[in-house]
């Protein structure tokens, strides 16, 4: 055990997050997402499992990962929008909004296939045990300052 770290952050997850550079993305996905397929295209090359909901994963990861606001064209926090009702925020996204706002950012919504395409360029795919639909997020890592 280490002091000051969320106990849900596994050694593999911490190593993956620490290995990311400025501008690299971590994709957090729900239990329904094709994580293994997506992870084959990621830099990490395999799925990192997180035993909890997407909200819990965001909470734990945002405790150690700064968000990047350097590129105004690519929001630092993105989520998958609902297919049939794209103007409705999924429950998992509604729960994530306060966490992302506490990190000084807002969530941008991507349609399903744009999300899949963006996730394929991620550094790492983190699969949660989230059973709510659309519990999928992409976070872009910022710089760590002193």
Backbone as CSV, one residue per row, in Angstrom:
resi,resn,N_x,N_y,N_z,CA_x,CA_y,CA_z,C_x,C_y,C_z
1,UNK,0.848,-1.189,0.000,0.000,0.000,0.000,0.885,1.242,0.000
2,UNK,0.375,2.273,-0.642,1.058,3.548,-0.690,0.147,4.622,-0.125
3,UNK,0.735,5.582,0.535,-0.039,6.680,1.100,-0.531,7.612,-0.001
4,UNK,-1.731,8.123,0.182,-2.242,9.155,-0.703,-2.802,8.675,-2.027
5,UNK,-2.793,7.378,-2.293,-3.324,6.857,-3.543,-4.665,6.190,-3.313
6,UNK,-5.549,6.349,-4.264,-6.827,5.649,-4.225,-6.532,4.153,-4.301
7,UNK,-7.026,3.378,-3.372,-6.756,1.945,-3.296,-7.271,1.148,-4.481
8,UNK,-8.112,1.754,-5.314,-8.625,1.055,-6.495,-7.662,1.127,-7.677
9,UNK,-6.629,1.942,-7.552,-5.627,2.056,-8.610,-4.657,0.892,-8.486
10,UNK,-4.753,-0.044,-9.392,-3.907,-1.235,-9.355,-2.488,-0.882,-9.815
11,UNK,-1.516,-1.732,-9.484,-0.153,-1.470,-9.963,-0.076,-1.340,-11.489
12,UNK,-0.790,-2.208,-12.223,-0.739,-2.117,-13.682,-1.356,-0.813,-14.181
13,UNK,-2.460,-0.402,-13.580,-3.095,0.841,-13.998,-2.197,2.041,-13.692
14,UNK,-1.605,2.056,-12.510,-0.693,3.151,-12.165,0.492,3.202,-13.126
15,UNK,1.026,2.039,-13.466,2.158,1.983,-14.392,1.762,2.504,-15.771
16,UNK,0.580,2.114,-16.247,0.102,2.584,-17.540,-0.082,4.105,-17.522
17,UNK,-0.719,4.628,-16.482,-0.953,6.072,-16.396,0.355,6.842,-16.287
18,UNK,1.304,6.318,-15.512,2.605,6.972,-15.357,3.416,6.908,-16.642
19,UNK,3.189,5.890,-17.453,3.918,5.736,-18.714,3.408,6.673,-19.796
20,UNK,2.198,7.180,-19.622,1.618,8.095,-20.609,2.377,9.415,-20.610
21,UNK,2.485,10.022,-21.775,3.067,11.348,-21.886,1.993,12.398,-22.085
22,UNK,2.410,13.645,-22.066,1.494,14.760,-22.286,0.791,14.589,-23.630
23,UNK,-0.531,14.635,-23.624,-1.313,14.489,-24.846,-1.781,13.072,-25.130
24,UNK,-1.211,12.079,-24.426,-1.694,10.702,-24.587,-3.076,10.576,-23.946
25,UNK,-3.862,9.629,-24.448,-5.225,9.442,-23.952,-5.408,8.091,-23.273
26,UNK,-6.209,8.108,-22.227,-6.665,6.889,-21.559,-8.156,6.771,-21.838
27,UNK,-8.575,5.612,-22.292,-9.983,5.376,-22.565,-10.538,4.455,-21.494
28,UNK,-11.582,4.912,-20.828,-12.262,4.158,-19.780,-13.556,3.646,-20.381
29,UNK,-13.769,2.340,-20.341,-14.933,1.773,-21.017,-15.769,0.911,-20.077
30,UNK,-17.052,0.761,-20.440,-17.964,-0.064,-19.657,-17.810,-1.534,-20.028
31,UNK,-18.540,-2.382,-19.331,-18.420,-3.834,-19.519,-18.907,-4.304,-20.883
32,UNK,-19.709,-3.504,-21.576,-20.227,-3.886,-22.889,-19.321,-3.487,-24.051
33,UNK,-18.374,-2.638,-23.786,-17.503,-2.107,-24.842,-16.569,-3.208,-25.374
34,UNK,-16.266,-3.210,-26.671,-15.331,-4.202,-27.221,-13.880,-3.859,-26.843
35,UNK,-13.568,-3.989,-25.566,-12.293,-3.522,-25.024,-11.084,-4.268,-25.580
36,UNK,-11.182,-5.574,-25.706,-10.035,-6.345,-26.194,-9.708,-5.957,-27.627
37,UNK,-10.726,-5.801,-28.447,-10.522,-5.377,-29.834,-9.872,-3.994,-29.867
38,UNK,-10.384,-3.081,-29.076,-9.823,-1.733,-29.037,-8.417,-1.698,-28.486
39,UNK,-8.150,-2.532,-27.497,-6.829,-2.530,-26.865,-5.740,-3.006,-27.819
40,UNK,-6.103,-3.841,-28.773,-5.103,-4.307,-29.756,-4.510,-3.145,-30.541
41,UNK,-5.278,-2.064,-30.686,-4.809,-0.901,-31.432,-4.155,0.136,-30.530
42,UNK,-4.272,-0.024,-29.219,-3.719,0.953,-28.289,-2.202,0.771,-28.166
43,UNK,-1.557,1.789,-27.639,-0.113,1.705,-27.399,0.180,0.615,-26.377
44,UNK,-0.620,0.538,-25.311,-0.399,-0.434,-24.241,-0.575,-1.860,-24.758
45,UNK,-1.504,-2.048,-25.689,-1.660,-3.329,-26.364,-2.517,-4.366,-25.669
46,UNK,-2.972,-4.068,-24.483,-3.843,-5.000,-23.761,-4.766,-4.198,-22.838
47,UNK,-5.833,-4.829,-22.436,-6.800,-4.196,-21.543,-6.251,-4.141,-20.124
48,UNK,-6.504,-3.033,-19.450,-6.240,-2.931,-18.013,-7.608,-2.939,-17.343
49,UNK,-7.832,-3.883,-16.442,-9.138,-4.003,-15.784,-9.213,-3.147,-14.528
50,UNK,-10.398,-2.582,-14.313,-10.706,-1.794,-13.117,-11.983,-2.364,-12.526
51,UNK,-11.942,-2.854,-11.325,-13.107,-3.457,-10.691,-14.013,-2.427,-10.053
52,UNK,-14.837,-1.804,-10.848,-15.767,-0.799,-10.356,-16.438,-0.117,-11.524
53,UNK,-17.271,0.865,-11.221,-18.012,1.580,-12.248,-17.116,2.575,-12.979
54,UNK,-17.616,3.098,-14.066,-16.886,4.140,-14.789,-16.700,5.367,-13.919
55,UNK,-17.707,5.706,-13.138,-17.611,6.858,-12.242,-16.501,6.646,-11.224
56,UNK,-16.431,5.450,-10.653,-15.362,5.148,-9.693,-13.991,5.194,-10.355
57,UNK,-13.910,4.694,-11.589,-12.642,4.734,-12.318,-12.223,6.175,-12.577
58,UNK,-13.164,7.006,-13.023,-12.851,8.417,-13.252,-12.367,9.084,-11.977
59,UNK,-13.060,8.822,-10.890,-12.692,9.410,-9.605,-11.267,9.025,-9.217
60,UNK,-10.948,7.748,-9.333,-9.612,7.271,-8.966,-8.549,7.810,-9.918
61,UNK,-8.810,7.736,-11.202,-7.817,8.158,-12.193,-7.584,9.662,-12.134
62,UNK,-8.648,10.436,-11.984,-8.482,11.893,-11.918,-7.764,12.342,-10.647
63,UNK,-7.626,11.454,-9.672,-6.870,11.807,-8.465,-5.366,11.827,-8.737
64,UNK,-4.938,11.232,-9.866,-3.504,11.195,-10.192,-3.185,11.712,-11.593
65,UNK,-4.198,11.924,-12.431,-3.971,12.282,-13.829,-4.489,13.690,-14.117
66,UNK,-3.594,14.634,-14.435,-4.076,15.968,-14.822,-4.647,15.923,-16.232
67,UNK,-5.664,16.741,-16.479,-6.242,16.821,-17.816,-5.563,17.926,-18.616
68,UNK,-5.427,17.673,-19.913,-4.750,18.583,-20.822,-5.749,19.531,-21.471
69,UNK,-5.486,20.820,-21.376,-6.350,21.787,-22.046,-5.573,22.570,-23.101
70,UNK,-4.454,22.008,-23.557,-3.558,22.693,-24.485,-4.134,22.820,-25.887
71,UNK,-4.848,21.803,-26.346,-5.369,21.780,-27.720,-6.862,22.097,-27.711
72,UNK,-7.250,23.303,-28.097,-8.672,23.666,-28.057,-9.525,22.884,-29.059
73,UNK,-8.899,22.254,-30.050,-9.637,21.473,-31.044,-10.049,20.103,-30.517
74,UNK,-9.345,19.590,-29.521,-9.636,18.263,-28.980,-9.891,18.399,-27.482
75,UNK,-11.137,18.292,-27.060,-11.438,18.417,-25.625,-10.718,17.346,-24.809
76,UNK,-10.283,17.674,-23.595,-9.541,16.728,-22.774,-10.389,15.625,-22.148
77,UNK,-11.700,15.795,-22.143,-12.601,14.770,-21.618,-13.736,14.581,-22.612
78,UNK,-13.870,13.355,-23.092,-14.903,13.042,-24.088,-15.665,11.798,-23.640
79,UNK,-16.919,11.718,-24.059,-17.761,10.570,-23.726,-18.570,10.176,-24.949
80,UNK,-19.087,8.956,-24.923,-19.905,8.466,-26.033,-21.353,8.888,-25.813
81,UNK,-21.939,9.500,-26.861,-23.341,9.891,-26.766,-24.251,8.720,-27.125
82,UNK,-25.472,8.836,-26.691,-26.460,7.793,-26.955,-26.804,7.762,-28.440
83,UNK,-26.973,6.573,-28.983,-27.218,6.409,-30.416,-28.577,6.977,-30.823
84,UNK,-29.629,6.576,-30.149,-30.973,6.973,-30.562,-31.383,8.369,-30.084
85,UNK,-30.797,8.829,-28.978,-31.146,10.140,-28.430,-29.862,10.890,-28.070
86,UNK,-29.153,11.404,-29.076,-27.845,12.005,-28.841,-27.863,13.255,-27.960
87,UNK,-29.011,13.890,-27.796,-29.094,15.076,-26.955,-29.344,14.749,-25.481
88,UNK,-29.533,13.471,-25.174,-29.752,13.028,-23.798,-28.440,12.549,-23.207
89,UNK,-28.098,13.043,-22.024,-26.884,12.566,-21.362,-27.167,11.225,-20.691
90,UNK,-26.368,10.213,-21.003,-26.530,8.925,-20.318,-26.259,9.087,-18.817
91,UNK,-26.852,8.225,-18.025,-26.703,8.295,-16.574,-25.234,8.308,-16.151
92,UNK,-24.429,7.446,-16.742,-23.004,7.380,-16.374,-22.295,8.701,-16.669
93,UNK,-22.687,9.368,-17.742,-22.081,10.656,-18.090,-22.554,11.728,-17.122
94,UNK,-23.843,11.718,-16.787,-24.363,12.691,-15.800,-23.598,12.569,-14.486
95,UNK,-23.295,11.334,-14.070,-22.546,11.130,-12.831,-21.101,11.602,-12.950
96,UNK,-20.570,11.599,-14.174,-19.176,11.992,-14.390,-18.985,13.500,-14.487
97,UNK,-20.009,14.223,-14.865,-19.883,15.667,-15.085,-19.270,16.388,-13.888
98,UNK,-19.730,16.164,-12.657,-19.112,16.881,-11.526,-17.626,16.544,-11.334
99,UNK,-17.239,15.313,-11.635,-15.835,14.924,-11.492,-14.966,15.643,-12.519
100,UNK,-15.450,15.717,-13.745,-14.702,16.389,-14.805,-14.663,17.891,-14.539
101,UNK,-15.766,18.451,-14.083,-15.796,19.890,-13.780,-14.883,20.214,-12.599
102,UNK,-14.790,19.318,-11.629,-13.872,19.527,-10.507,-12.425,19.558,-10.984
103,UNK,-12.161,18.895,-12.127,-10.821,18.924,-12.736,-10.668,20.134,-13.672
104,UNK,-11.678,21.018,-13.675,-11.593,22.246,-14.449,-11.967,22.120,-15.912
105,UNK,-12.694,21.065,-16.274,-13.024,20.833,-17.679,-14.503,20.494,-17.834
106,UNK,-14.937,20.399,-19.083,-16.269,19.921,-19.428,-16.115,18.667,-20.279
107,UNK,-17.204,17.923,-20.436,-17.191,16.713,-21.247,-17.762,17.038,-22.621
108,UNK,-17.043,16.658,-23.658,-17.551,16.764,-25.023,-18.113,15.401,-25.402
109,UNK,-19.194,15.411,-26.142,-19.838,14.166,-26.545,-19.457,13.811,-27.979
110,UNK,-19.165,12.522,-28.194,-18.846,11.997,-29.521,-19.863,10.938,-29.900
111,UNK,-20.231,10.890,-31.189,-21.108,9.799,-31.593,-20.336,8.479,-31.486
112,UNK,-21.063,7.399,-31.514,-20.502,6.073,-31.254,-19.269,5.777,-32.103
113,UNK,-19.357,5.978,-33.401,-18.255,5.590,-34.277,-17.083,6.560,-34.179
114,UNK,-17.346,7.838,-33.913,-16.256,8.780,-33.669,-15.539,8.425,-32.371
115,UNK,-16.308,7.971,-31.377,-15.694,7.540,-30.120,-14.801,6.330,-30.358
116,UNK,-15.314,5.335,-31.084,-14.512,4.144,-31.386,-13.212,4.531,-32.089
117,UNK,-13.301,5.429,-33.063,-12.109,5.849,-33.805,-11.113,6.556,-32.884
118,UNK,-11.613,7.440,-32.023,-10.727,8.149,-31.098,-10.103,7.183,-30.095
119,UNK,-10.885,6.217,-29.615,-10.376,5.251,-28.645,-9.255,4.399,-29.231
120,UNK,-9.314,4.143,-30.532,-8.298,3.313,-31.174,-6.918,3.965,-31.158
121,UNK,-6.872,5.273,-30.947,-5.582,5.953,-30.875,-5.121,6.153,-29.435
122,UNK,-5.847,5.571,-28.481,-5.513,5.742,-27.072,-4.220,5.040,-26.696
123,UNK,-3.640,5.528,-25.646,-2.473,4.874,-25.064,-2.898,3.578,-24.383
124,UNK,-4.023,3.648,-23.644,-4.472,2.488,-22.866,-5.996,2.443,-22.840
125,UNK,-6.532,1.221,-22.838,-7.967,0.977,-22.674,-8.163,0.383,-21.277
126,UNK,-8.998,1.030,-20.478,-9.273,0.597,-19.107,-10.714,0.118,-19.061
127,UNK,-10.888,-1.190,-18.819,-12.233,-1.786,-18.803,-12.745,-1.844,-17.372
128,UNK,-13.910,-1.238,-17.173,-14.556,-1.267,-15.861,-15.600,-2.382,-15.830
129,UNK,-16.222,-2.534,-14.686,-17.335,-3.475,-14.565,-18.673,-2.727,-14.637
130,UNK,-18.618,-1.515,-15.207,-19.821,-0.686,-15.369,-20.845,-1.411,-16.228
131,UNK,-22.083,-1.532,-15.710,-23.147,-2.196,-16.467,-24.133,-1.207,-17.069
132,UNK,-24.048,0.054,-16.665,-24.897,1.061,-17.297,-24.368,1.295,-18.707
133,UNK,-25.290,1.512,-19.638,-24.887,1.785,-21.009,-24.186,3.139,-21.110
134,UNK,-23.268,3.248,-22.047,-22.567,4.482,-22.380,-21.669,4.999,-21.252
135,UNK,-21.102,4.110,-20.489,-20.141,4.501,-19.461,-18.733,4.520,-20.038
136,UNK,-18.545,5.259,-21.136,-17.293,5.262,-21.888,-16.731,6.680,-21.978
137,UNK,-15.454,6.825,-21.643,-14.822,8.136,-21.568,-13.405,8.090,-22.118
138,UNK,-12.964,9.195,-22.664,-11.577,9.358,-23.087,-11.020,10.574,-22.352
139,UNK,-9.886,10.386,-21.682,-9.216,11.467,-20.967,-7.850,11.713,-21.596
140,UNK,-7.528,12.973,-21.871,-6.214,13.309,-22.413,-5.348,13.870,-21.283
141,UNK,-4.179,13.255,-21.116,-3.277,13.603,-20.017,-2.592,14.939,-20.280
142,UNK,-2.584,15.753,-19.238,-1.878,17.027,-19.282,-0.491,16.895,-18.675
143,UNK,0.117,18.023,-18.410,1.462,18.029,-17.836,1.370,18.018,-16.325
144,UNK,2.359,17.411,-15.726,2.485,17.413,-14.280,3.512,18.482,-13.933
145,UNK,3.088,19.438,-13.145,4.008,20.508,-12.757,4.374,20.371,-11.286
146,UNK,5.360,21.104,-10.883,5.807,20.996,-9.490,4.878,21.684,-8.544
